[in-house]
Amino acid sequence: MTNGRAGLWLIGAYGGVGTTVAVGLSGLARGIAGSTGLVTALPAFERCGLANLADLVIGGHELRQTSYVEAADILCLKAGIFSADLLKACRDDLANASAAIRPGLAIGAGKCIEEMADWPGMTRRESCRATIARLQKDWSDFRAAHDLAQIVVINVASTEPLCPPAPCHDSLAALENALDRGDRAGLPASSLYAYAAIDAGYPYVNFTPSQGASTPALEQLAIERSCPIAGQDGKTGETLIKSVLAPMFLARNLQVLSWFGQNLIGNRDGLVLRNPANKSAKLASKDQVIAGVLGYQPQTQVGIEYVPSLDDWKTAWDFIHFQGFLGVKMSMQFTWQGCDSVLAAPLVIDLARLALLAQRRGERGVMRHLACFFKSPLGVEEHDFFKQFEALLEYASISGNGAGDEVTEVLNNARA
Ligand SMILES: NC(=O)c1ccc[n+]([C@@H]2O[C@H](COP(=O)([O-])OP(=O)(O)OC[C@H]3O[C@@H](n4cnc5c(N)ncnc54)[C@H](O)[C@@H]3O)[C@@H](O)[C@H]2O)c1
């Protein structure tokens, strides 16, 4: 059975993650790429009624003028992550997908991101309401051009600086008021995108640490517009391992004394995160997992350094000092070397399919069952990967059996 074609709209379309999603979807649809790395390809999701991968159509917003073909060629040349055969087979699909990429919104994304914008008009002043109307028109044009039954909007743009608290975060009324006045305080670009998507009724997923929809005001809008939302900051590497290892120390009653992590990253994401304001948003997201699982706060530190020679290949090294029986101190270390975009892209596709499913099932507000995908899961305190994954499997089994939305609601509330 098919659910019709659905749009996967990427904010930050031509980045490493966005480009790998485009190449991956084309390769999957053409039968030349396998589904390894896709959580939704596991047997547990077979009967959920997820969108067919071949039915997903790519569109997106960007700040930089390039194309999927160029972006994929650069990733291939610098990081060697796509085979020549795969790129050759996907070329026409990538060219078609580039035709659906529209100029986005740079204002409010922070100085370092604004400086990357080279699409003409990108930094022009326009009112908040005019920006929202422009983004929504892009989506309705996309929907009409490709005859789409649904659209899901996923933020894979560069990480913005941390946003200080503002009154427009607290309630929808205060937010609407700020938008009417054109007051951008507390409204980074990611939150304007989120408002525009949710207001138009499109599920919104934030794969980045940027503020996006993570305010009470935007959560309220999601409930009012019957729109599912999720975030934030995809859990793909070092933090994923932390959320797997920390439960082991807890279960064996071993006391973690200190946990130090260092991340070396060489792609454009690393370049943006070199900026202290942008880095602080990422560090805040990465450093909460250990205490969240253990229930106490050992000494922790996370570092991120930009090492251009690594390009898309990230290295994380962690040192864990712990105490066992009779007070004896021991340690463990691990090194994780992964390809950033290849780890992230399948999860973006998973999140798109699960968000589209949630909307078809009439769910609204935070999709708490998606916590295992995120470093800072919205609406969920649980950081233990296994418990988070169990919640996802439970959701899949209920969806697969065609149970009613009330059951899902009960499940979501129980996990809050
Ligand atoms: N790769 C991973 O494993 C991983 C894991 C978790 C989170 N993330 C987050 O995902 C995001 C994307 O990562 P990436 O490696 O693709 O980064 P990237 O720098 O390669 O891509 C980001 C893209 O977003 C564009 N962009 C920036 N601001 C924009 C805006 N306001 N509107 C439209 N486009 C905008 C940039 O021009 C760029 O093309 C980052 O925020 C990163 O922290 C990545």
The ligand as an SDF file (V2000), in Angstrom:
LIG
                    3D

 44 48  0  0  0  0  0  0  0  0999 V2000
   26.7720   14.8730   11.0130 N   0  0  0  0  0  0  0  0  0  0  0  0
   26.4070   14.4910   12.1990 C   0  0  0  0  0  0  0  0  0  0  0  0
   26.7400   13.3940   12.6290 O   0  0  0  0  0  0  0  0  0  0  0  0
   25.5320   15.3990   13.0230 C   0  0  0  0  0  0  0  0  0  0  0  0
   25.0620   14.9220   14.2400 C   0  0  0  0  0  0  0  0  0  0  0  0
   24.2340   15.7490   15.0040 C   0  0  0  0  0  0  0  0  0  0  0  0
   23.9170   17.0110   14.5530 C   0  0  0  0  0  0  0  0  0  0  0  0
   24.4170   17.4590   13.3770 N   0  0  0  0  0  0  0  0  0  0  0  0
   24.0740   18.8160   12.9990 C   0  0  0  0  0  0  0  0  0  0  0  0
   23.5100   18.8190   11.6840 O   0  0  0  0  0  0  0  0  0  0  0  0
   23.7870   20.0710   11.0740 C   0  0  0  0  0  0  0  0  0  0  0  0
   24.3230   19.8200    9.6710 C   0  0  0  0  0  0  0  0  0  0  0  0
   25.5830   19.1940    9.7290 O   0  0  0  0  0  0  0  0  0  0  0  0
   26.4770   19.1860    8.4060 P   0  0  0  0  0  0  0  0  0  0  0  0
   27.6710   18.3810    8.7170 O   0  0  0  0  0  0  0  0  0  0  0  0
   25.6480   18.8400    7.2250 O   0  0  0  0  0  0  0  0  0  0  0  0
   26.8830   20.7190    8.3150 O   0  0  0  0  0  0  0  0  0  0  0  0
   27.2410   21.5530    7.0010 P   0  0  0  0  0  0  0  0  0  0  0  0
   27.9540   22.7630    7.4630 O   0  0  0  0  0  0  0  0  0  0  0  0
   27.9210   20.6980    5.9980 O   0  0  0  0  0  0  0  0  0  0  0  0
   25.8200   21.9340    6.4100 O   0  0  0  0  0  0  0  0  0  0  0  0
   25.0130   22.9300    6.9050 C   0  0  0  0  0  0  0  0  0  0  0  0
   24.3460   23.6030    5.7290 C   0  0  0  0  0  0  0  0  0  0  0  0
   23.3630   24.5020    6.2320 O   0  0  0  0  0  0  0  0  0  0  0  0
   23.4020   25.6900    5.4600 C   0  0  0  0  0  0  0  0  0  0  0  0
   22.7800   26.7210    6.2960 N   0  0  0  0  0  0  0  0  0  0  0  0
   23.2940   27.2980    7.4100 C   0  0  0  0  0  0  0  0  0  0  0  0
   22.4050   28.1300    7.9770 N   0  0  0  0  0  0  0  0  0  0  0  0
   21.2920   28.0750    7.1980 C   0  0  0  0  0  0  0  0  0  0  0  0
   20.0370   28.7160    7.2510 C   0  0  0  0  0  0  0  0  0  0  0  0
   19.7430   29.5910    8.2390 N   0  0  0  0  0  0  0  0  0  0  0  0
   19.1290   28.4400    6.2840 N   0  0  0  0  0  0  0  0  0  0  0  0
   19.4230   27.5580    5.2840 C   0  0  0  0  0  0  0  0  0  0  0  0
   20.6070   26.9230    5.1840 N   0  0  0  0  0  0  0  0  0  0  0  0
   21.5250   27.1690    6.1360 C   0  0  0  0  0  0  0  0  0  0  0  0
   24.8750   25.8800    5.1480 C   0  0  0  0  0  0  0  0  0  0  0  0
   25.0560   26.7280    4.0400 O   0  0  0  0  0  0  0  0  0  0  0  0
   25.3080   24.4430    4.8950 C   0  0  0  0  0  0  0  0  0  0  0  0
   25.1550   24.0880    3.5350 O   0  0  0  0  0  0  0  0  0  0  0  0
   24.7600   20.8100   11.9910 C   0  0  0  0  0  0  0  0  0  0  0  0
   24.0490   21.7300   12.7940 O   0  0  0  0  0  0  0  0  0  0  0  0
   25.3040   19.7000   12.8610 C   0  0  0  0  0  0  0  0  0  0  0  0
   25.7620   20.1580   14.1280 O   0  0  0  0  0  0  0  0  0  0  0  0
   25.2000   16.6800   12.5900 C   0  0  0  0  0  0  0  0  0  0  0  0
  1  2  1  0
  2  3  2  0
  2  4  1  0
  4  5  1  0
  4 44  2  0
  5  6  2  0
  6  7  1  0
  7  8  2  0
  8  9  1  0
  8 44  1  0
  9 10  1  0
  9 42  1  0
 10 11  1  0
 11 12  1  0
 11 40  1  0
 12 13  1  0
 13 14  1  0
 14 15  2  0
 14 16  1  0
 14 17  1  0
 17 18  1  0
 18 19  2  0
 18 20  1  0
 18 21  1  0
 21 22  1  0
 22 23  1  0
 23 24  1  0
 23 38  1  0
 24 25  1  0
 25 26  1  0
 25 36  1  0
 26 27  1  0
 26 35  1  0
 27 28  2  0
 28 29  1  0
 29 30  1  0
 29 35  2  0
 30 31  1  0
 30 32  2  0
 32 33  1  0
 33 34  2  0
 34 35  1  0
 36 37  1  0
 36 38  1  0
 38 39  1  0
 40 41  1  0
 40 42  1  0
 42 43  1  0
M  CHG  2   8   1  16  -1
M  END
$$$$
